[in-house]
Amino acid sequence: MSSVVTAETLTTDNFIFKIERDCEEGEVTCDTIKFTYSPAGFEKKQTVIGKAVHTMCADGITPCAFQGYEFLADGAKYFIRNSGVVEVIDDEGNQLMVEQGEWQR
């Protein structure tokens, strides 16, 4: 199988996230997703690697529903939901930010 690169962008009030999936064609889950993000209105960008997040089917093995993306940066976990909501949680589990964004696909 060949690798397929797809990209999408999510813009919130405070961030711009560019998400690039470089996965095998037909692959349901992807654990090597590149996130390039920057504060809105600034040129500074940071790139990290994250993964796609899915719920599991009844068998506990098969991925069923795509939930969004997750990556770690600056001591926090970023969760980008399929709905465009971005949640940032620190390493102690405290919610630092929640914002609704708009997908530009």
Biopython code that builds the backbone (N, CA, C, O; Angstrom):
import numpy as np
from Bio.PDB.StructureBuilder import StructureBuilder

atoms = [
    (1, "MET", "N", (0.839, -1.192, 0.000)),
    (1, "MET", "CA", (0.000, 0.000, 0.000)),
    (1, "MET", "C", (0.876, 1.245, 0.000)),
    (1, "MET", "O", (2.017, 1.225, 0.461)),
    (2, "SER", "N", (0.321, 2.317, -0.523)),
    (2, "SER", "CA", (1.077, 3.555, -0.556)),
    (2, "SER", "C", (0.600, 4.505, 0.535)),
    (2, "SER", "O", (-0.530, 4.428, 1.017)),
    (3, "SER", "N", (1.511, 5.403, 0.904)),
    (3, "SER", "CA", (1.215, 6.388, 1.926)),
    (3, "SER", "C", (0.447, 7.549, 1.298)),
    (3, "SER", "O", (0.754, 7.981, 0.187)),
    (4, "VAL", "N", (-0.559, 8.048, 2.024)),
    (4, "VAL", "CA", (-1.376, 9.157, 1.536)),
    (4, "VAL", "C", (-1.306, 10.282, 2.567)),
    (4, "VAL", "O", (-1.564, 10.063, 3.750)),
    (5, "VAL", "N", (-0.956, 11.487, 2.114)),
    (5, "VAL", "CA", (-0.896, 12.631, 3.012)),
    (5, "VAL", "C", (-2.157, 13.458, 2.826)),
    (5, "VAL", "O", (-2.478, 13.881, 1.715)),
    (6, "THR", "N", (-2.874, 13.686, 3.932)),
    (6, "THR", "CA", (-4.038, 14.565, 3.914)),
    (6, "THR", "C", (-3.810, 15.653, 4.952)),
    (6, "THR", "O", (-3.162, 15.411, 5.970)),
    (7, "ALA", "N", (-4.331, 16.841, 4.709)),
    (7, "ALA", "CA", (-4.134, 17.952, 5.631)),
    (7, "ALA", "C", (-5.451, 18.687, 5.849)),
    (7, "ALA", "O", (-6.302, 18.760, 4.963)),
    (8, "GLU", "N", (-5.588, 19.222, 7.041)),
    (8, "GLU", "CA", (-6.737, 20.055, 7.373)),
    (8, "GLU", "C", (-6.285, 21.086, 8.399)),
    (8, "GLU", "O", (-5.268, 20.907, 9.070)),
    (9, "THR", "N", (-7.042, 22.155, 8.512)),
    (9, "THR", "CA", (-6.692, 23.243, 9.419)),
    (9, "THR", "C", (-7.883, 23.551, 10.316)),
    (9, "THR", "O", (-9.026, 23.587, 9.860)),
    (10, "LEU", "N", (-7.600, 23.771, 11.593)),
    (10, "LEU", "CA", (-8.625, 24.192, 12.549)),
    (10, "LEU", "C", (-8.187, 25.540, 13.117)),
    (10, "LEU", "O", (-7.064, 25.686, 13.599)),
    (11, "THR", "N", (-9.082, 26.516, 13.054)),
    (11, "THR", "CA", (-8.792, 27.844, 13.577)),
    (11, "THR", "C", (-9.726, 28.137, 14.744)),
    (11, "THR", "O", (-10.945, 28.015, 14.619)),
    (12, "THR", "N", (-9.139, 28.529, 15.895)),
    (12, "THR", "CA", (-9.910, 28.961, 17.063)),
    (12, "THR", "C", (-9.593, 30.429, 17.306)),
    (12, "THR", "O", (-8.845, 31.038, 16.542)),
    (13, "ASP", "N", (-10.155, 30.999, 18.364)),
    (13, "ASP", "CA", (-9.849, 32.392, 18.694)),
    (13, "ASP", "C", (-8.372, 32.580, 19.031)),
    (13, "ASP", "O", (-7.806, 33.641, 18.766)),
    (14, "ASN", "N", (-7.741, 31.550, 19.618)),
    (14, "ASN", "CA", (-6.364, 31.697, 20.097)),
    (14, "ASN", "C", (-5.315, 30.895, 19.341)),
    (14, "ASN", "O", (-4.122, 31.144, 19.513)),
    (15, "PHE", "N", (-5.725, 29.932, 18.503)),
    (15, "PHE", "CA", (-4.755, 29.061, 17.835)),
    (15, "PHE", "C", (-5.132, 28.776, 16.394)),
    (15, "PHE", "O", (-6.287, 28.898, 15.987)),
    (16, "ILE", "N", (-4.121, 28.395, 15.645)),
    (16, "ILE", "CA", (-4.296, 27.820, 14.315)),
    (16, "ILE", "C", (-3.576, 26.482, 14.338)),
    (16, "ILE", "O", (-2.376, 26.426, 14.605)),
    (17, "PHE", "N", (-4.304, 25.398, 14.058)),
    (17, "PHE", "CA", (-3.746, 24.049, 14.040)),
    (17, "PHE", "C", (-3.775, 23.527, 12.614)),
    (17, "PHE", "O", (-4.830, 23.503, 11.981)),
    (18, "LYS", "N", (-2.610, 23.104, 12.101)),
    (18, "LYS", "CA", (-2.555, 22.410, 10.820)),
    (18, "LYS", "C", (-2.262, 20.952, 11.128)),
    (18, "LYS", "O", (-1.288, 20.641, 11.813)),
    (19, "ILE", "N", (-3.095, 20.065, 10.629)),
    (19, "ILE", "CA", (-2.997, 18.641, 10.946)),
    (19, "ILE", "C", (-2.713, 17.886, 9.654)),
    (19, "ILE", "O", (-3.480, 17.967, 8.695)),
    (20, "GLU", "N", (-1.604, 17.154, 9.639)),
    (20, "GLU", "CA", (-1.216, 16.376, 8.464)),
    (20, "GLU", "C", (-1.146, 14.904, 8.828)),
    (20, "GLU", "O", (-0.384, 14.502, 9.707)),
    (21, "ARG", "N", (-1.947, 14.111, 8.145)),
    (21, "ARG", "CA", (-1.946, 12.656, 8.336)),
    (21, "ARG", "C", (-1.119, 12.046, 7.217)),
    (21, "ARG", "O", (-1.374, 12.294, 6.038)),
    (22, "ASP", "N", (-0.136, 11.253, 7.589)),
    (22, "ASP", "CA", (0.698, 10.554, 6.606)),
    (22, "ASP", "C", (0.587, 9.073, 6.921)),
    (22, "ASP", "O", (1.442, 8.501, 7.597)),
    (23, "CYS", "N", (-0.486, 8.457, 6.417)),
    (23, "CYS", "CA", (-0.810, 7.076, 6.774)),
    (23, "CYS", "C", (-0.986, 6.239, 5.518)),
    (23, "CYS", "O", (-1.159, 6.755, 4.414)),
    (24, "GLU", "N", (-0.936, 4.945, 5.722)),
    (24, "GLU", "CA", (-1.165, 4.018, 4.625)),
    (24, "GLU", "C", (-2.612, 4.145, 4.148)),
    (24, "GLU", "O", (-3.526, 4.332, 4.951)),
    (25, "GLU", "N", (-2.802, 4.044, 2.865)),
    (25, "GLU", "CA", (-4.144, 4.103, 2.304)),
    (25, "GLU", "C", (-5.014, 3.017, 2.923)),
    (25, "GLU", "O", (-4.612, 1.855, 2.981)),
    (26, "GLY", "N", (-6.206, 3.391, 3.387)),
    (26, "GLY", "CA", (-7.130, 2.446, 3.992)),
    (26, "GLY", "C", (-6.917, 2.220, 5.483)),
    (26, "GLY", "O", (-7.704, 1.515, 6.114)),
    (27, "GLU", "N", (-5.867, 2.802, 6.059)),
    (27, "GLU", "CA", (-5.586, 2.638, 7.488)),
    (27, "GLU", "C", (-6.605, 3.433, 8.301)),
    (27, "GLU", "O", (-6.786, 4.629, 8.073)),
    (28, "VAL", "N", (-7.272, 2.768, 9.253)),
    (28, "VAL", "CA", (-8.309, 3.420, 10.049)),
    (28, "VAL", "C", (-7.689, 4.300, 11.130)),
    (28, "VAL", "O", (-8.068, 5.462, 11.279)),
    (29, "THR", "N", (-6.741, 3.752, 11.883)),
    (29, "THR", "CA", (-6.081, 4.529, 12.930)),
    (29, "THR", "C", (-4.738, 5.012, 12.406)),
    (29, "THR", "O", (-4.144, 4.389, 11.526)),
    (30, "CYS", "N", (-4.266, 6.117, 12.948)),
    (30, "CYS", "CA", (-2.997, 6.680, 12.511)),
    (30, "CYS", "C", (-2.306, 7.258, 13.737)),
    (30, "CYS", "O", (-2.799, 8.206, 14.348)),
    (31, "ASP", "N", (-1.168, 6.685, 14.090)),
    (31, "ASP", "CA", (-0.451, 7.131, 15.285)),
    (31, "ASP", "C", (0.709, 8.058, 14.969)),
    (31, "ASP", "O", (1.498, 8.380, 15.858)),
    (32, "THR", "N", (0.829, 8.489, 13.734)),
    (32, "THR", "CA", (1.891, 9.421, 13.373)),
    (32, "THR", "C", (1.275, 10.574, 12.598)),
    (32, "THR", "O", (1.306, 10.611, 11.368)),
    (33, "ILE", "N", (0.718, 11.510, 13.346)),
    (33, "ILE", "CA", (0.075, 12.672, 12.751)),
    (33, "ILE", "C", (0.873, 13.895, 13.162)),
    (33, "ILE", "O", (1.180, 14.083, 14.339)),
    (34, "LYS", "N", (1.209, 14.729, 12.181)),
    (34, "LYS", "CA", (1.998, 15.924, 12.452)),
    (34, "LYS", "C", (1.063, 17.104, 12.691)),
    (34, "LYS", "O", (0.180, 17.390, 11.883)),
    (35, "PHE", "N", (1.277, 17.785, 13.819)),
    (35, "PHE", "CA", (0.517, 18.982, 14.183)),
    (35, "PHE", "C", (1.457, 20.171, 14.151)),
    (35, "PHE", "O", (2.491, 20.169, 14.820)),
    (36, "THR", "N", (1.107, 21.178, 13.384)),
    (36, "THR", "CA", (1.835, 22.438, 13.413)),
    (36, "THR", "C", (0.843, 23.452, 13.945)),
    (36, "THR", "O", (-0.227, 23.656, 13.372)),
    (37, "TYR", "N", (1.213, 24.086, 15.051)),
    (37, "TYR", "CA", (0.263, 25.025, 15.646)),
    (37, "TYR", "C", (0.970, 26.310, 16.041)),
    (37, "TYR", "O", (2.177, 26.331, 16.285)),
    (38, "SER", "N", (0.190, 27.374, 16.097)),
    (38, "SER", "CA", (0.723, 28.678, 16.483)),
    (38, "SER", "C", (-0.394, 29.501, 17.100)),
    (38, "SER", "O", (-1.568, 29.323, 16.775)),
    (39, "PRO", "N", (-0.011, 30.412, 18.002)),
    (39, "PRO", "CA", (-1.015, 31.342, 18.509)),
    (39, "PRO", "C", (-1.539, 32.182, 17.349)),
    (39, "PRO", "O", (-0.760, 32.607, 16.496)),
    (40, "ALA", "N", (-2.828, 32.424, 17.305)),
    (40, "ALA", "CA", (-3.434, 33.216, 16.230)),
    (40, "ALA", "C", (-2.791, 34.595, 16.181)),
    (40, "ALA", "O", (-2.627, 35.253, 17.208)),
    (41, "GLY", "N", (-2.430, 35.020, 14.979)),
    (41, "GLY", "CA", (-1.843, 36.348, 14.797)),
    (41, "GLY", "C", (-0.336, 36.393, 14.978)),
    (41, "GLY", "O", (0.253, 37.468, 14.863)),
    (42, "PHE", "N", (0.313, 35.265, 15.257)),
    (42, "PHE", "CA", (1.760, 35.233, 15.452)),
    (42, "PHE", "C", (2.407, 34.337, 14.412)),
    (42, "PHE", "O", (1.781, 33.402, 13.912)),
    (43, "GLU", "N", (3.639, 34.619, 14.092)),
    (43, "GLU", "CA", (4.376, 33.823, 13.112)),
    (43, "GLU", "C", (5.012, 32.578, 13.737)),
    (43, "GLU", "O", (5.286, 31.609, 13.029)),
    (44, "LYS", "N", (5.248, 32.590, 15.047)),
    (44, "LYS", "CA", (5.906, 31.471, 15.714)),
    (44, "LYS", "C", (5.060, 30.203, 15.587)),
    (44, "LYS", "O", (3.872, 30.200, 15.910)),
    (45, "LYS", "N", (5.696, 29.125, 15.110)),
    (45, "LYS", "CA", (4.998, 27.857, 14.947)),
    (45, "LYS", "C", (5.772, 26.765, 15.654)),
    (45, "LYS", "O", (6.995, 26.836, 15.772)),
    (46, "GLN", "N", (5.062, 25.760, 16.120)),
    (46, "GLN", "CA", (5.674, 24.594, 16.751)),
    (46, "GLN", "C", (5.073, 23.355, 16.093)),
    (46, "GLN", "O", (3.876, 23.316, 15.807)),
    (47, "THR", "N", (5.905, 22.349, 15.855)),
    (47, "THR", "CA", (5.438, 21.113, 15.247)),
    (47, "THR", "C", (5.703, 19.950, 16.180)),
    (47, "THR", "O", (6.806, 19.801, 16.705)),
    (48, "VAL", "N", (4.682, 19.122, 16.388)),
    (48, "VAL", "CA", (4.783, 17.931, 17.237)),
    (48, "VAL", "C", (4.077, 16.771, 16.541)),
    (48, "VAL", "O", (3.324, 16.974, 15.589)),
    (49, "ILE", "N", (4.326, 15.557, 17.020)),
    (49, "ILE", "CA", (3.680, 14.365, 16.494)),
    (49, "ILE", "C", (2.632, 13.891, 17.497)),
    (49, "ILE", "O", (2.887, 13.865, 18.701)),
    (50, "GLY", "N", (1.469, 13.521, 17.008)),
    (50, "GLY", "CA", (0.394, 13.020, 17.859)),
    (50, "GLY", "C", (-0.290, 11.838, 17.207)),
    (50, "GLY", "O", (0.296, 11.152, 16.371)),
    (51, "LYS", "N", (-1.531, 11.605, 17.593)),
    (51, "LYS", "CA", (-2.242, 10.431, 17.087)),
    (51, "LYS", "C", (-3.728, 10.727, 16.934)),
    (51, "LYS", "O", (-4.252, 11.692, 17.489)),
    (52, "ALA", "N", (-4.397, 9.861, 16.158)),
    (52, "ALA", "CA", (-5.850, 9.902, 16.031)),
    (52, "ALA", "C", (-6.443, 9.122, 17.199)),
    (52, "ALA", "O", (-5.843, 8.152, 17.664)),
    (53, "VAL", "N", (-7.615, 9.536, 17.678)),
    (53, "VAL", "CA", (-8.276, 8.880, 18.803)),
    (53, "VAL", "C", (-9.631, 8.353, 18.331)),
    (53, "VAL", "O", (-10.415, 9.079, 17.719)),
    (54, "HIS", "N", (-9.891, 7.084, 18.626)),
    (54, "HIS", "CA", (-11.141, 6.421, 18.260)),
    (54, "HIS", "C", (-11.756, 5.747, 19.484)),
    (54, "HIS", "O", (-11.039, 5.369, 20.410)),
    (55, "THR", "N", (-13.086, 5.594, 19.491)),
    (55, "THR", "CA", (-13.714, 4.700, 20.459)),
    (55, "THR", "C", (-13.575, 3.296, 19.896)),
    (55, "THR", "O", (-13.396, 3.119, 18.690)),
    (56, "MET", "N", (-13.656, 2.309, 20.757)),
    (56, "MET", "CA", (-13.528, 0.927, 20.322)),
    (56, "MET", "C", (-14.909, 0.288, 20.186)),
    (56, "MET", "O", (-15.846, 0.629, 20.908)),
    (57, "CYS", "N", (-15.007, -0.636, 19.254)),
    (57, "CYS", "CA", (-16.244, -1.388, 19.063)),
    (57, "CYS", "C", (-16.437, -2.351, 20.236)),
    (57, "CYS", "O", (-15.590, -2.432, 21.126)),
    (58, "ALA", "N", (-17.525, -3.059, 20.232)),
    (58, "ALA", "CA", (-17.877, -3.976, 21.319)),
    (58, "ALA", "C", (-16.818, -5.036, 21.568)),
    (58, "ALA", "O", (-16.697, -5.530, 22.689)),
    (59, "ASP", "N", (-16.042, -5.398, 20.539)),
    (59, "ASP", "CA", (-15.006, -6.424, 20.739)),
    (59, "ASP", "C", (-13.790, -5.893, 21.499)),
    (59, "ASP", "O", (-12.924, -6.673, 21.896)),
    (60, "GLY", "N", (-13.715, -4.564, 21.706)),
    (60, "GLY", "CA", (-12.613, -3.967, 22.450)),
    (60, "GLY", "C", (-11.313, -3.876, 21.668)),
    (60, "GLY", "O", (-10.295, -3.448, 22.211)),
    (61, "ILE", "N", (-11.330, -4.268, 20.414)),
    (61, "ILE", "CA", (-10.115, -4.273, 19.592)),
    (61, "ILE", "C", (-10.263, -3.387, 18.358)),
    (61, "ILE", "O", (-9.343, -2.657, 17.989)),
    (62, "THR", "N", (-11.416, -3.460, 17.739)),
    (62, "THR", "CA", (-11.656, -2.761, 16.483)),
    (62, "THR", "C", (-12.039, -1.306, 16.735)),
    (62, "THR", "O", (-12.960, -1.044, 17.509)),
    (63, "PRO", "N", (-11.345, -0.339, 16.089)),
    (63, "PRO", "CA", (-11.745, 1.063, 16.231)),
    (63, "PRO", "C", (-13.074, 1.299, 15.518)),
    (63, "PRO", "O", (-13.261, 0.870, 14.379)),
    (64, "CYS", "N", (-13.995, 1.986, 16.197)),
    (64, "CYS", "CA", (-15.322, 2.229, 15.622)),
    (64, "CYS", "C", (-15.507, 3.674, 15.169)),
    (64, "CYS", "O", (-15.628, 3.942, 13.974)),
    (65, "ALA", "N", (-15.528, 4.591, 16.107)),
    (65, "ALA", "CA", (-15.866, 5.978, 15.781)),
    (65, "ALA", "C", (-14.684, 6.901, 16.032)),
    (65, "ALA", "O", (-14.083, 6.884, 17.106)),
    (66, "PHE", "N", (-14.358, 7.708, 15.027)),
    (66, "PHE", "CA", (-13.294, 8.699, 15.146)),
    (66, "PHE", "C", (-13.741, 9.790, 16.116)),
    (66, "PHE", "O", (-14.830, 10.343, 15.965)),
    (67, "GLN", "N", (-12.905, 10.103, 17.113)),
    (67, "GLN", "CA", (-13.224, 11.124, 18.113)),
    (67, "GLN", "C", (-12.459, 12.422, 17.900)),
    (67, "GLN", "O", (-12.962, 13.504, 18.203)),
    (68, "GLY", "N", (-11.232, 12.311, 17.373)),
    (68, "GLY", "CA", (-10.424, 13.506, 17.162)),
    (68, "GLY", "C", (-8.945, 13.173, 17.194)),
    (68, "GLY", "O", (-8.538, 12.061, 16.859)),
    (69, "TYR", "N", (-8.140, 14.158, 17.604)),
    (69, "TYR", "CA", (-6.690, 14.021, 17.622)),
    (69, "TYR", "C", (-6.148, 14.410, 18.993)),
    (69, "TYR", "O", (-6.766, 15.179, 19.729)),
    (70, "GLU", "N", (-4.982, 13.862, 19.316)),
    (70, "GLU", "CA", (-4.362, 14.163, 20.609)),
    (70, "GLU", "C", (-2.855, 14.322, 20.413)),
    (70, "GLU", "O", (-2.226, 13.544, 19.697)),
    (71, "PHE", "N", (-2.288, 15.338, 21.057)),
    (71, "PHE", "CA", (-0.840, 15.474, 21.079)),
    (71, "PHE", "C", (-0.403, 16.169, 22.361)),
    (71, "PHE", "O", (-1.189, 16.856, 23.013)),
    (72, "LEU", "N", (0.866, 15.979, 22.710)),
    (72, "LEU", "CA", (1.459, 16.573, 23.901)),
    (72, "LEU", "C", (2.424, 17.670, 23.486)),
    (72, "LEU", "O", (3.217, 17.489, 22.562)),
    (73, "ALA", "N", (2.359, 18.813, 24.169)),
    (73, "ALA", "CA", (3.272, 19.926, 23.904)),
    (73, "ALA", "C", (3.273, 20.867, 25.098)),
    (73, "ALA", "O", (2.239, 21.100, 25.723)),
    (74, "ASP", "N", (4.440, 21.402, 25.404)),
    (74, "ASP", "CA", (4.577, 22.404, 26.482)),
    (74, "ASP", "C", (3.981, 21.937, 27.801)),
    (74, "ASP", "O", (3.389, 22.735, 28.528)),
    (75, "GLY", "N", (4.130, 20.643, 28.121)),
    (75, "GLY", "CA", (3.640, 20.107, 29.384)),
    (75, "GLY", "C", (2.132, 19.948, 29.461)),
    (75, "GLY", "O", (1.579, 19.795, 30.550)),
    (76, "ALA", "N", (1.460, 19.983, 28.316)),
    (76, "ALA", "CA", (-0.001, 19.865, 28.302)),
    (76, "ALA", "C", (-0.436, 18.887, 27.214)),
    (76, "ALA", "O", (0.287, 18.637, 26.249)),
    (77, "LYS", "N", (-1.650, 18.337, 27.400)),
    (77, "LYS", "CA", (-2.254, 17.471, 26.393)),
    (77, "LYS", "C", (-3.293, 18.287, 25.637)),
    (77, "LYS", "O", (-4.175, 18.899, 26.240)),
    (78, "TYR", "N", (-3.183, 18.290, 24.338)),
    (78, "TYR", "CA", (-4.133, 18.965, 23.463)),
    (78, "TYR", "C", (-5.035, 17.893, 22.856)),
    (78, "TYR", "O", (-4.546, 16.928, 22.268)),
    (79, "PHE", "N", (-6.341, 18.060, 22.999)),
    (79, "PHE", "CA", (-7.292, 17.146, 22.382)),
    (79, "PHE", "C", (-8.159, 17.963, 21.437)),
    (79, "PHE", "O", (-8.871, 18.873, 21.859)),
    (80, "ILE", "N", (-8.092, 17.629, 20.157)),
    (80, "ILE", "CA", (-8.866, 18.324, 19.137)),
    (80, "ILE", "C", (-9.992, 17.394, 18.711)),
    (80, "ILE", "O", (-9.765, 16.391, 18.035)),
    (81, "ARG", "N", (-11.185, 17.735, 19.107)),
    (81, "ARG", "CA", (-12.342, 16.882, 18.815)),
    (81, "ARG", "C", (-12.782, 17.038, 17.359)),
    (81, "ARG", "O", (-12.562, 18.074, 16.732)),
    (82, "ASN", "N", (-13.392, 16.010, 16.854)),
    (82, "ASN", "CA", (-13.919, 16.013, 15.498)),
    (82, "ASN", "C", (-14.885, 17.178, 15.290)),
    (82, "ASN", "O", (-15.014, 17.682, 14.175)),
    (83, "SER", "N", (-15.555, 17.603, 16.343)),
    (83, "SER", "CA", (-16.510, 18.712, 16.280)),
    (83, "SER", "C", (-15.836, 20.078, 16.186)),
    (83, "SER", "O", (-16.510, 21.085, 15.969)),
    (84, "GLY", "N", (-14.486, 20.123, 16.351)),
    (84, "GLY", "CA", (-13.765, 21.382, 16.302)),
    (84, "GLY", "C", (-13.480, 21.976, 17.669)),
    (84, "GLY", "O", (-12.886, 23.050, 17.757)),
    (85, "VAL", "N", (-13.891, 21.303, 18.739)),
    (85, "VAL", "CA", (-13.587, 21.781, 20.086)),
    (85, "VAL", "C", (-12.158, 21.386, 20.436)),
    (85, "VAL", "O", (-11.748, 20.245, 20.227)),
    (86, "VAL", "N", (-11.401, 22.353, 20.974)),
    (86, "VAL", "CA", (-10.031, 22.108, 21.422)),
    (86, "VAL", "C", (-10.022, 22.190, 22.936)),
    (86, "VAL", "O", (-10.499, 23.159, 23.527)),
    (87, "GLU", "N", (-9.466, 21.145, 23.559)),
    (87, "GLU", "CA", (-9.347, 21.112, 25.016)),
    (87, "GLU", "C", (-7.872, 20.936, 25.351)),
    (87, "GLU", "O", (-7.194, 20.071, 24.796)),
    (88, "VAL", "N", (-7.385, 21.773, 26.267)),
    (88, "VAL", "CA", (-5.996, 21.690, 26.714)),
    (88, "VAL", "C", (-6.008, 21.353, 28.202)),
    (88, "VAL", "O", (-6.642, 22.037, 29.005)),
    (89, "ILE", "N", (-5.284, 20.272, 28.555)),
    (89, "ILE", "CA", (-5.253, 19.773, 29.933)),
    (89, "ILE", "C", (-3.808, 19.681, 30.387)),
    (89, "ILE", "O", (-2.964, 19.174, 29.647)),
    (90, "ASP", "N", (-3.500, 20.161, 31.591)),
    (90, "ASP", "CA", (-2.125, 20.066, 32.085)),
    (90, "ASP", "C", (-1.831, 18.658, 32.572)),
    (90, "ASP", "O", (-2.720, 17.807, 32.605)),
    (91, "ASP", "N", (-0.564, 18.408, 32.957)),
    (91, "ASP", "CA", (-0.152, 17.054, 33.340)),
    (91, "ASP", "C", (-0.764, 16.579, 34.653)),
    (91, "ASP", "O", (-0.602, 15.416, 35.024)),
    (92, "GLU", "N", (-1.468, 17.465, 35.362)),
    (92, "GLU", "CA", (-2.166, 17.082, 36.593)),
    (92, "GLU", "C", (-3.661, 16.863, 36.354)),
    (92, "GLU", "O", (-4.411, 16.584, 37.290)),
    (93, "GLY", "N", (-4.089, 16.992, 35.089)),
    (93, "GLY", "CA", (-5.489, 16.767, 34.753)),
    (93, "GLY", "C", (-6.372, 17.999, 34.839)),
    (93, "GLY", "O", (-7.590, 17.888, 34.704)),
    (94, "ASN", "N", (-5.791, 19.166, 35.059)),
    (94, "ASN", "CA", (-6.567, 20.404, 35.136)),
    (94, "ASN", "C", (-6.830, 20.960, 33.737)),
    (94, "ASN", "O", (-5.924, 21.036, 32.908)),
    (95, "GLN", "N", (-8.063, 21.342, 33.492)),
    (95, "GLN", "CA", (-8.420, 21.911, 32.203)),
    (95, "GLN", "C", (-7.910, 23.347, 32.129)),
    (95, "GLN", "O", (-8.262, 24.185, 32.959)),
    (96, "LEU", "N", (-7.077, 23.621, 31.125)),
    (96, "LEU", "CA", (-6.506, 24.950, 30.965)),
    (96, "LEU", "C", (-7.293, 25.818, 29.985)),
    (96, "LEU", "O", (-7.332, 27.041, 30.119)),
    (97, "MET", "N", (-7.918, 25.176, 29.004)),
    (97, "MET", "CA", (-8.615, 25.929, 27.973)),
    (97, "MET", "C", (-9.582, 25.013, 27.229)),
    (97, "MET", "O", (-9.309, 23.830, 27.030)),
    (98, "VAL", "N", (-10.707, 25.577, 26.826)),
    (98, "VAL", "CA", (-11.641, 24.914, 25.915)),
    (98, "VAL", "C", (-12.119, 25.982, 24.938)),
    (98, "VAL", "O", (-12.602, 27.039, 25.344)),
    (99, "GLU", "N", (-11.979, 25.691, 23.645)),
    (99, "GLU", "CA", (-12.415, 26.637, 22.621)),
    (99, "GLU", "C", (-13.074, 25.887, 21.475)),
    (99, "GLU", "O", (-12.698, 24.760, 21.154)),
    (100, "GLN", "N", (-14.047, 26.520, 20.871)),
    (100, "GLN", "CA", (-14.661, 25.986, 19.656)),
    (100, "GLN", "C", (-13.918, 26.575, 18.465)),
    (100, "GLN", "O", (-13.709, 27.786, 18.391)),
    (101, "GLY", "N", (-13.527, 25.724, 17.549)),
    (101, "GLY", "CA", (-12.848, 26.175, 16.341)),
    (101, "GLY", "C", (-13.680, 25.887, 15.110)),
    (101, "GLY", "O", (-14.762, 25.305, 15.187)),
    (102, "GLU", "N", (-13.148, 26.308, 13.969)),
    (102, "GLU", "CA", (-13.805, 26.070, 12.687)),
    (102, "GLU", "C", (-12.836, 25.358, 11.768)),
    (102, "GLU", "O", (-11.720, 25.827, 11.545)),
    (103, "TRP", "N", (-13.272, 24.201, 11.224)),
    (103, "TRP", "CA", (-12.454, 23.427, 10.297)),
    (103, "TRP", "C", (-12.433, 24.096, 8.932)),
    (103, "TRP", "O", (-13.447, 24.601, 8.450)),
    (104, "GLN", "N", (-11.251, 24.086, 8.320)),
    (104, "GLN", "CA", (-11.089, 24.549, 6.933)),
    (104, "GLN", "C", (-10.457, 23.380, 6.197)),
    (104, "GLN", "O", (-9.241, 23.195, 6.240)),
    (105, "ARG", "N", (-11.274, 22.605, 5.534)),
    (105, "ARG", "CA", (-10.793, 21.374, 4.876)),
    (105, "ARG", "C", (-10.695, 21.567, 3.400)),
    (105, "ARG", "O", (-10.311, 20.645, 2.681)),
]
sb = StructureBuilder()
sb.init_structure("model")
sb.init_model(0)
sb.init_chain("A")
sb.init_seg("    ")
for serial, (resi, resn, name, xyz) in enumerate(atoms, 1):
    if name == "N":
        sb.init_residue(resn, " ", resi, " ")
    sb.init_atom(name, np.array(xyz, "f"), 0.0, 1.0, " ", f" {name:<3s}", serial, name[0])
structure = sb.get_structure()
